[in-house]
Each structure stands twice: as structure tokens, then as C-alpha cells.
Amino acid sequence: MRTGTASGVQIVFLSFAVLLLAVPLSTYVVGHLQSPTAEEAFIRRFIPFVLGAIALLSFPTLRRTVISELSRPIPKERRAEVALLGVAKISLAFAYVGALALWYWTTEGSAALEQSLRSPPRDQQMTQAFVAPGLLMVVLGAIVAPILEEILFRGLLYRAWAKRWGAFASAVFTSALFASYHPFFLSAFLGGIVYVCLVRRTGTLWGSIPVHAIFNLLLWYPLSGQFVLPDPGKALGDLSTWGFHLACLLFAFVALPLYVLLAARRPYESEPELG
């Protein structure tokens, strides 16, 4: 259960301590600057990453582990796989929304579906994407977050817990903890599983970091983010409007278990067996 001299429990404690410290610090900064709402969202998301980076750099054991993890490149024979996953993983976002649409339509009917998944006007969202807070959130989501989150969850926790409980249990636990940091638990949990599989298939965090970064970048509204929810002018209560999302849901239902099985049976040579 150890990574150097830092146990998995200690790493979890450190990560939650950073979050607890970030809450009052964010509140203080927001109150001091008297920032508008859009800037508040950036500040509250940015401060935990700053504190997390400071914590990782402050402990020699963690720092050495991070350097070791980041020193391993992607094997040449797995680079095409990483590139393919970088594009294909965006389908999980559409699959998640498709699952929600199917749930509302099945349990509450067309009216509930239309009301629950209606997006704001596109011109409003496009404008917000190009103002300073929106652009800063893209930089944070596409560069800072993937590196720090992959170091913490797949580099430190997954490795430490795999030695104690096995790779399968560690993949589930770390993905669940990863998801608890995000607003959409199920979507983030499945994403965490994909990132674990990428680390297992490549033997390095550079397998998961670029895929994580590409996914976050593609969710920016001017890119794939504008299509995650259909145009509000369409008949949102009609299930046929969600055809592409439901196709992504079917794809994820088939492809994700197959990739997990591939990672279990054919990991990179240095990875522990799932079990």
C-alpha cells in the first residue's frame, strides 16, 4: 500500500486536506476581489490545483515518485492507441447525456425530457466561452487539471492501492474517488476507468494525460461542447432528436467493457495483473 513512504491513506488524507483548505481560501479571495460570478467559478476551481501542486512539490517522497512516473514515455507500439482513445473518449460525454435522455423519457415522459435537458441559447454560451474566465477555465481544464489529477489518482493512488488490494479493486476505488471530485459522478467514474486502462496499456501516465487533456479541451463550447446538448429549438421531447447520443451510449456499452478486458488481459509488461 505504499508509494515510497507515503501510503494510500496518507495520500487521500492529503488530497482532502487540500480541498478543505481550498474552500475558505477561495471564499476569502472571492470576497476580497469582489469578483463577478464567472470569475468566482474559475477561482474556486483554480485554488485547489495550486494547493495540490504545492503539496506534491513540498514532500520529497511524493516529488520523487512524480518525477519517476513522468519520466516514462509512451511505448511506440501504443501511441496509435492513445491517439485513437483521445478522439474516441469524447463519445462518453454524449453517451452520458444519452443515458439521461433515455432515463427521463422512460420514467417521466417527453415533457420532463424536454425541460430537464434544455440548454441555454447558443449565442450566449459562445460569448461566455471567449471571455477571460471561460478561456482561463479551458487552460485549467486542458493543461493543469489533467496533469495534476493523473499524478494523484493514477500515478499515486492507483499504484499504491494496487500493491495492497490488487489492480482491479484499486481501479474501482481510485475511479470512484476521482468521480467524487466532479459534478457528474457516473461520467467521471467511467472516465477514470478509461484512464486506468490507458496507464495499464502504456505503463506510463503519459498514456492517460493527453487523453484526459483532449477530452477536457473538446468539451469547450466552441468545439464538441456545443453539440453535447441538442439545439434548444429542436423537439427535445422526441427521442429521435437524441439519436446520436443514444448511438454513443450503445457504442460505450460495447466498447468500454471490451477495452477494460483488453487492459486486464494484455497490459504493458510492467503492470500488475487485474484481480
C-alpha positions in Angstrom: 0.0 0.0 0.0 3.0 2.3 -0.1 4.4 4.6 -2.7 7.9 5.3 -1.3 7.0 6.1 2.3 3.6 7.6 1.6 0.6 5.2 2.0 -2.6 5.4 0.0 -4.5 6.5 3.1 -2.0 9.3 3.6 -2.3 10.4 0.0 -6.1 10.5 0.4 -5.9 12.5 3.6 -3.5 14.9 2.0 -5.8 15.4 -1.0 -8.9 16.0 1.1 -6.9 18.3 3.4 -6.0 20.4 0.3 -9.7 20.6 -0.6 -10.8 21.6 2.9 -8.1 24.3 2.9 -9.2 25.4 -0.6 -12.8 26.2 0.5 -12.1 29.0 3.0 -9.2 30.3 0.9 -11.3 30.5 -2.2 -14.1 32.3 -0.3 -11.6 34.8 1.1 -10.1 35.5 -2.3 -13.5 35.9 -4.0 -14.7 38.2 -1.2 -11.5 40.3 -1.3 -11.6 40.7 -5.1 -15.4 41.1 -5.2 -15.3 39.1 -8.5 -18.3 38.6 -10.8 -19.9 35.1 -10.9 -17.9 33.9 -13.9 -14.6 34.7 -12.2 -15.7 33.1 -9.0 -16.1 29.8 -10.7 -12.6 30.0 -12.1 -11.1 31.0 -8.7 -12.8 28.2 -6.8 -11.6 25.6 -9.3 -8.1 27.1 -9.7 -7.1 27.3 -6.0 -7.3 23.6 -5.2 -4.9 22.9 -8.1 -2.4 25.4 -6.9 -2.5 24.0 -3.3 -2.3 20.4 -4.7 0.8 21.3 -6.8 2.4 22.9 -3.8 1.7 19.8 -1.7 3.2 17.5 -4.3 6.4 19.6 -4.6 6.7 20.0 -0.8 7.1 16.3 0.1 10.4 14.8 -1.2 8.9 11.2 -1.4 5.9 12.4 -3.5 8.1 14.6 -5.6 10.5 11.7 -6.4 7.5 9.5 -7.3 6.0 12.1 -9.6 9.3 12.6 -11.4 9.7 8.8 -11.8 6.1 8.5 -13.2 6.6 11.3 -15.7 9.9 10.0 -16.9 8.4 7.1 -18.7 7.4 7.8 -22.3 4.6 6.1 -24.2 5.8 2.9 -25.9 5.9 3.4 -29.7 3.6 0.4 -30.3 0.9 2.0 -28.1 1.0 5.6 -29.4 -1.7 5.0 -32.1 -3.9 3.5 -29.4 -3.5 6.6 -27.2 -4.3 8.9 -30.2 -7.4 6.9 -31.0 -8.6 7.0 -27.4 -8.0 10.7 -27.3 -10.7 11.2 -30.0 -13.0 8.3 -29.1 -13.4 9.2 -25.4 -15.5 12.3 -26.2 -18.2 9.8 -27.0 -18.6 9.1 -23.3 -19.9 12.6 -22.8 -22.6 12.1 -25.4 -23.3 8.6 -24.1 -23.9 10.0 -20.6 -26.3 12.6 -21.9 -28.0 9.9 -24.0 -28.4 7.8 -20.9 -30.0 10.8 -19.1 -32.3 11.4 -22.0 -33.4 7.8 -22.1 -34.0 7.8 -18.4 -36.2 10.9 -18.4 -38.1 9.7 -21.4 -38.7 6.3 -19.9 -39.5 7.3 -16.3 -41.1 10.8 -16.7 -42.1 11.2 -20.3 -41.4 13.6 -23.1 -42.3 16.8 -21.3 -39.8 16.1 -18.5 -37.1 15.2 -21.0 -37.6 18.5 -22.8 -37.5 20.6 -19.7 -34.6 18.7 -18.0 -32.1 18.8 -20.8 -32.7 22.1 -22.4 -29.5 24.1 -23.0 -29.1 27.9 -22.8 -29.1 29.9 -26.0 -26.0 29.1 -28.2 -25.0 32.7 -28.8 -24.9 33.3 -25.0 -22.7 30.2 -24.4 -20.4 31.1 -27.3 -19.9 34.6 -25.9 -19.1 33.2 -22.5 -16.6 30.8 -23.9 -14.4 33.6 -25.3 -14.4 35.9 -22.3 -11.5 35.8 -19.8 -12.9 33.4 -17.2 -14.1 31.0 -19.9 -10.7 30.9 -21.6 -8.9 30.5 -18.3 -11.2 27.5 -17.5 -10.1 25.9 -20.8 -6.4 26.4 -19.9 -7.1 24.9 -16.4 -9.1 22.0 -17.8 -6.9 21.1 -20.7 -3.4 21.6 -19.2 -3.3 21.9 -15.4 -6.1 19.5 -14.3 -5.1 16.5 -16.5 -1.5 16.6 -15.2 -2.3 17.0 -11.5 -5.3 14.7 -11.5 -3.5 11.9 -13.3 -0.5 12.3 -11.0 -2.7 12.0 -7.9 -5.3 9.4 -9.0 -3.4 7.1 -11.5 0.2 7.9 -10.5 0.0 7.8 -6.7 -3.3 6.2 -5.6 -3.7 3.6 -8.2 -0.1 2.4 -7.8 -0.2 2.4 -4.0 -3.6 0.6 -3.7 -2.8 -1.9 -6.5 0.1 -3.2 -4.4 -2.2 -3.8 -1.4 -5.6 -4.8 -2.9 -4.9 -5.7 -6.5 -5.2 -3.7 -9.7 -9.0 -4.3 -10.1 -10.0 -3.0 -6.7 -7.6 -0.1 -7.0 -9.1 0.8 -10.4 -12.6 0.9 -8.9 -11.6 2.8 -5.7 -9.5 5.4 -7.4 -12.1 6.0 -10.1 -14.8 6.4 -7.5 -12.7 8.9 -5.6 -11.8 10.7 -8.8 -15.5 10.9 -9.7 -16.3 12.4 -6.2 -14.3 15.5 -7.2 -16.5 16.0 -10.3 -20.2 17.2 -10.7 -21.3 14.2 -12.8 -20.2 11.1 -10.8 -21.1 8.3 -13.3 -19.5 10.0 -16.3 -16.3 10.8 -14.3 -16.2 7.3 -12.9 -16.2 5.7 -16.3 -13.7 8.3 -17.5 -11.5 7.2 -14.5 -11.7 3.6 -15.6 -10.6 4.5 -19.1 -7.6 6.4 -17.7 -6.6 3.5 -15.5 -6.8 1.2 -18.6 -4.6 3.6 -20.6 -2.0 3.6 -17.8 -2.1 -0.2 -17.7 -1.8 -0.5 -21.5 1.1 2.0 -21.8 2.8 1.7 -18.4 3.0 5.4 -18.1 0.9 8.4 -17.0 1.6 9.9 -20.5 -0.9 7.4 -21.7 -3.7 9.0 -19.7 -2.6 12.6 -19.5 -3.1 13.5 -23.2 -6.4 11.7 -23.5 -7.6 13.5 -20.4 -6.4 16.8 -21.8 -8.0 16.2 -25.2 -11.3 15.3 -23.6 -11.4 18.4 -21.5 -10.5 20.6 -24.4 -13.1 19.0 -26.7 -15.8 19.8 -24.1 -15.0 23.5 -24.6 -18.2 25.0 -26.0 -16.9 26.2 -29.4 -15.7 22.6 -30.1 -17.7 19.5 -29.3 -19.2 21.1 -26.2 -21.8 22.9 -28.3 -23.2 19.6 -29.5 -23.4 17.7 -26.2 -26.9 19.0 -25.8 -29.1 19.4 -29.0 -30.1 22.8 -30.2 -33.0 24.1 -27.9 -35.0 24.8 -31.0 -35.4 21.1 -31.7 -38.1 18.8 -30.4 -36.2 17.8 -27.3 -39.0 15.6 -26.0 -38.8 13.5 -29.2 -36.4 10.6 -28.5 -35.3 10.6 -32.2 -33.7 14.0 -31.5 -31.2 12.2 -29.3 -30.3 9.6 -31.9 -26.6 10.4 -32.0 -26.4 10.4 -28.2 -28.1 7.0 -28.0 -25.7 5.6 -30.6 -22.8 6.8 -28.5 -24.5 5.1 -25.5 -24.6 1.9 -27.4 -21.0 2.3 -28.5 -19.9 2.9 -24.9 -21.9 -0.1 -23.7 -20.0 -2.4 -26.0 -16.6 -0.7 -26.4 -15.8 0.2 -22.7 -16.1 -3.4 -21.3 -14.0 -4.7 -24.3 -11.3 -2.1 -23.5 -11.3 -3.0 -19.8 -11.0 -6.7 -20.8 -8.1 -5.8 -23.1 -6.3 -3.9 -20.4 -6.8 -6.8 -18.0 -5.5 -9.5 -20.3 -2.9 -7.5 -22.2 -1.4 -4.8 -20.0 2.0 -3.3 -20.6 4.6 -5.7 -19.3 5.3 -3.8 -16.1 1.7 -3.5 -15.0 0.2 -5.8 -12.2 -2.4 -8.3 -13.1 -6.1 -7.4 -12.5 -7.7 -9.5 -9.8 
